[in-house]
Amino acid sequence: MASKSYFDLIVMFIVFVSLVPHLVFGSSRSHFLPNKASGSPVTRMYGICATAVTVHGYTCQEYDVTTDDGYILSGQRITAGLAEGNGLNRQPVVLQHGLFVDGMTWLMNSPQQSLAMILADNGFDVWISNLRGTRYSRRHVFLHSLHPQFWDWTWDELVTHDLQSVIEYVYGQTGQKIHYVGHSMGTLIALASLSEGLQIDKIKSAALLSPIAYLSHVTVPFSGARGPPVITSIEYNPSGVDANNYFKIVCANPALNCFDFLTAFTGKNCCLNQSIIEFYLDNEPQSTSTRNLDHFGQMTTSNDVLSKYDFEGFNILRYGQLQPPTYDLTKIPTNFPLFLSYGGQDKLSVPQDVITLLDKLKLHDKDKLKVQYIEEYAHLDFIIGVNAKDIVYNQVIQFFRSHN
Ligand SMILES: *[C@@H]1O[C@H](CO)[C@@H](O)[C@H](O)[C@H]1NC(C)=O
């Protein structure tokens, strides 16, 4: 009882503090909410372009996309590679990161090993997206990131707002259909989106690395006991004060190393560079919302039914029905080009769960579905493995070229 009222006090305090700007400036700014996605190139001195792309000699442009529900997402466009042949009809590719990370994950290794720069060198027009709540996407047209309402979402909203807005913006800027690469949660939101037919006319193909749709075989910690639904969603910052900078403390302990620690969460990654791990932990993990985490928890007990967030007693209020609506992945058009790559050691995209996903795609046109299984790969090998270029990215590029 005592701890509950203490929690309530903290929530009330946060709400109060974050309401102050509203009380002072009023909420009339909501009138400026765009009714569809809008965006623009911007100049940022210390963004991802400056810290991780232009230092290697690549041309990189920061851009902002305002989602239709008011979040201002930052992104990075790599417009040219180092190789010759730049400027010729470059095909746009959107890179979508996963849970607890941001777009930086595509840029951690050397340029010869990092997907974003490899794509640029292969003549693609690379657009990196950063989802709401991550380091460079913590702005909103009128909500402060300390306001609980800023965190009132799960990946359902990433499907209906962030992804749609980014796709619409990139399509508007380039006038071309888009190739998509997602990792982990970046695959989940694409699959959900494709199953709902959202923006499907603007996407040319999708490469899904460590695909996630069903989590029945996941054993990592976020699959904790099912609690009541999260009604007041707040920020969950795994490296913040609340988590006691958990990640870094574990890594500083010589008795445990970061490899072991990451292994517990992601599986036994075969091919990570020790010096990259430290860089990775300096840059990640990133915040998400508590309800989003709970949504993943719900997925672990959902008997292979992919649903929107289950508000239980509040479903009627939210959805007008007792059970949350489901995403039917068999509705993904069977002629939509899909490339799936999954690893035998992955603890988040577990092979048995990927097989459940492949079963939903069993009627897919054979020449439109390419599946790659890499026995020794775990979750992070797909984005920061030192040999991912040879094993995975070359396949992705070949796949994109054959579905132009
Ligand atoms: C590991 O990272 C270091 C520092 O970035 C780099 O010098 C080295 O070549 C990398 N090793 C491999 C195998 O990629």
The ligand as an SDF file (V2000), in Angstrom:
LIG
                    3D

 14 14  0  0  0  0  0  0  0  0999 V2000
   37.5860   -4.2390  -34.4600 C   0  0  0  0  0  0  0  0  0  0  0  0
   37.4700   -2.8460  -34.2220 O   0  0  0  0  0  0  0  0  0  0  0  0
   38.6990   -2.1440  -34.2620 C   0  0  0  0  0  0  0  0  0  0  0  0
   38.4130   -0.7090  -33.8270 C   0  0  0  0  0  0  0  0  0  0  0  0
   37.3410   -0.1640  -34.5110 O   0  0  0  0  0  0  0  0  0  0  0  0
   39.3010   -2.2530  -35.6640 C   0  0  0  0  0  0  0  0  0  0  0  0
   40.5270   -1.5730  -35.7150 O   0  0  0  0  0  0  0  0  0  0  0  0
   39.4940   -3.7240  -36.0200 C   0  0  0  0  0  0  0  0  0  0  0  0
   39.9330   -3.8330  -37.3410 O   0  0  0  0  0  0  0  0  0  0  0  0
   38.1690   -4.4720  -35.8500 C   0  0  0  0  0  0  0  0  0  0  0  0
   38.3350   -5.9040  -36.1080 N   0  0  0  0  0  0  0  0  0  0  0  0
   37.6200   -6.5630  -37.0220 C   0  0  0  0  0  0  0  0  0  0  0  0
   37.8760   -8.0360  -37.1340 C   0  0  0  0  0  0  0  0  0  0  0  0
   36.8010   -6.0470  -37.7350 O   0  0  0  0  0  0  0  0  0  0  0  0
  1  2  1  0
  1 10  1  0
  2  3  1  0
  3  4  1  0
  3  6  1  0
  4  5  1  0
  6  7  1  0
  6  8  1  0
  8  9  1  0
  8 10  1  0
 10 11  1  0
 11 12  1  0
 12 13  1  0
 12 14  2  0
M  END
$$$$
